[in-house]
Amino acid sequence: MPKKLLPILLIPVAALAWWVYQRKSLPPETPFAKATRETLRSVLTTNGKVEPIEWTTARAEIAGLVERVHIEQGQRVAHGAPLVSLSASDAAAQLASAEARAAQARAELDSISQGGRSAELAEIENGLARARFDRETAQKDLAALERLVAKQAATPAEVDRARERVRQAELQIEALLRKRNALVAGTDRTVAEARLREAEAAAAQARRRIEQSTLRSPIAGIAYAVEVRAGSYVNPGDPVASIGRLDRLRVRVYVDEPELGRVAVGQPATITWDALPGRSWNGTVEKVPTEITPLGTRQVGEVLATIENPGNELIPGTNVNVEIRTSLVENTLTIPQQALRRESGRTGVLLLQDSMVEWRPVETGATSVTRVQIVSGLAEGDRVALPSERPLKPGDRVRPVLRQ
């Protein structure tokens, strides 16, 4: 390489070296944000689970095969509306048999009330009529013979024979009366009445089983869970369907223990559901927890909030996102939360003064998701340092870049 070209090539190298030196010696660019006044909504964000306020679970009262399911999940049902029908063929057969036995027992009682069974009673009554006629005839013959004996126109033997005919007629009448009384004995009535009671009890039990085979809704509401299908078998106590009112719901909100002090009854709550993006439901906190319980790796209190659900879109059991507005502060001084720094147990910021930063302790108040209220320590328009790649310390010189 010619010697005269060497100085020319060294000029850009020297310029580059000078630029690098100058660049390293310049203060670093640092993002800053202004302290501004605004309305700060302090929001606690967490998760929760939806449950009905008024609900009940319909359960099978008897065992049986599900013959028909009358409802679908999400369907509105009236109080007393049929939910599920179980097979009741056995109960229907038992009812028919019991009703037949009851009819037979009633017929027996009617017969007893009328004095006995009609054919036998008619035969006895005819026999009594004949016997009474025979006795009357015999008594007339006896009286005539007794007059003739007094006139010595008849013998005593004839009188004795007539008297015997009277006695035989009376004996026959007594026998027929006993027979008639035997048809309507007290024990027969007792037995017939017992049979009737047993048949009526069996019929009532069969009707009850038939009635229990159709499970009906205990309340008016929405069938938000249907547990069975046609052809399945249920035992007494098995859940069949859950019915509840869905126009107003309760949300069990899981709030981490350190945040519970921010929650109070009456605070607004907003619910969102990932399955319906863009939709939200509003309500209020109705109850704060009285104990802390474990939830996975978290220690939480269960806050109860009531929400309006006019379209019945939310259903019990849904996992939802919850925002509780714990405070609303109007016209307050705020800065981004990320501008806060903590050193030696103190909270403060790095405040821009000319081209340097200095430590400024601050007192904070309410917070939102991204902003924090400054109660004291800053004035409106003050610029505070945001996190940057190069760590800062009080007294560092910076080149401020304003961000908001």
Number of C-alpha atoms within 10 A of each C-alpha: 5 5 7 8 9 10 9 10 10 10 11 11 11 11 11 11 12 11 12 11 11 10 11 9 9 11 14 17 14 20 18 23 21 19 21 19 17 14 13 21 19 23 22 20 18 14 16 23 18 22 21 20 16 14 20 17 18 22 19 22 17 17 17 18 18 21 18 17 19 15 16 15 14 17 12 17 21 13 12 12 17 16 21 24 21 26 18 21 10 11 19 16 12 18 23 14 15 22 20 15 20 23 14 16 23 16 15 21 22 15 17 19 12 12 16 21 18 12 9 13 18 13 13 18 15 13 16 21 13 15 21 17 13 19 22 15 15 21 18 14 18 21 14 14 23 21 13 15 16 11 9 11 10 15 13 14 11 15 19 14 14 22 19 14 18 22 15 16 22 18 14 18 21 14 14 19 15 11 14 21 14 14 16 18 13 12 10 16 18 12 14 21 17 13 18 23 15 16 22 20 15 20 23 15 16 23 17 13 21 20 15 17 23 23 23 22 24 20 19 16 22 23 25 22 20 20 13 17 15 14 14 12 15 19 13 11 12 17 17 21 24 21 28 26 22 28 18 18 24 24 30 22 28 23 27 18 15 10 12 18 11 16 19 18 14 15 16 20 23 18 21 19 16 10 11 10 8 8 11 13 16 16 21 21 23 17 16 18 16 9 9 15 15 10 11 7 6 13 14 21 23 21 21 21 28 23 23 16 19 12 8 14 12 24 22 20 14 14 20 19 17 27 19 24 22 21 19 14 15 11 10 19 24 27 27 21 15 13 19 19 19 10 10 5 7 10 15 20 25 24 22 24 14 10 12 17 22 18 17 16 19 17 13 18 14 20 23 20 13 12 18 23 27 21 15 12 12 21 15 13 12 15 25 28 27 22 15 12 8 9 8 18 12 14 14 15 20 20 16 21 12 14 12 11
